[in-house]
């Protein structure tokens, strides 16, 4: 699990998140993150839970998320 919640983070979620292939749970909630989810997040093939509520992240979900097995 990668828990970055409640850390006053700002900016965008970096493309490099997609290099964390084995993650099953990512929590970004309660931060001031903005922009879109990077398409590379679909490379996290073990991902079962993604928490991005209470942020300014907007836009559509990357199509790559629909290919996850979780």
C-alpha positions in Angstrom: 0.0 0.0 0.0 1.1 3.5 -0.8 -0.6 5.9 1.6 0.0 9.5 0.8 -3.2 10.8 2.3 -3.5 13.9 4.5 0.0 15.1 3.6 -0.8 18.6 2.1 0.6 17.4 -1.2 0.1 19.8 -4.2 0.6 19.5 -7.9 -0.1 16.6 -10.2 0.3 12.8 -9.7 3.5 12.0 -11.6 3.7 9.5 -14.5 6.2 7.6 -12.5 3.4 6.2 -10.4 3.1 3.6 -13.2 6.4 2.1 -12.3 5.0 0.8 -9.0 3.7 -2.4 -10.7 3.0 -4.4 -7.5 0.9 -1.9 -5.6 -2.6 -3.1 -4.7 -3.8 0.0 -2.9 -3.0 3.7 -3.5 -4.4 6.5 -1.2 -4.1 10.1 -2.3 -7.1 11.5 -0.5 -7.3 14.8 1.5 -4.5 16.5 -0.5 -4.4 19.4 -2.9 -3.5 17.4 -5.9 -4.8 18.5 -9.3 -4.8 17.6 -12.9 -5.7 14.3 -14.4 -4.7 10.8 -13.4 -1.7 9.8 -15.5 -2.4 7.0 -18.0 0.6 5.1 -16.6 -1.4 4.3 -13.5 -2.8 1.4 -15.6 0.6 -0.2 -15.4 -0.1 -0.9 -11.7 -1.5 -4.3 -12.7 -2.1 -5.5 -9.2 -4.1 -2.3 -8.2 -7.4 -3.1 -6.4 -8.1 0.1 -4.6 -7.5 3.7 -5.6 -8.6 6.5 -3.2 -8.5 10.0 -4.7 -11.4 11.7 -3.0 -11.1 15.1 -1.4 -8.6 16.2 -4.0 -8.8 18.5 -7.1 -8.0 15.6 -9.5 -10.3 15.9 -12.5 -11.0 14.5 -15.9 -11.8 11.1 -17.2 -10.3 7.9 -15.8 -7.4 6.7 -18.1 -8.6 3.8 -20.3 -5.8 1.7 -19.0 -7.6 1.4 -15.6 -10.3 -0.7 -17.3 -7.7 -3.3 -18.1 -6.8 -4.0 -14.5 -7.6 -7.4 -13.1 -8.4 -6.2 -9.5 
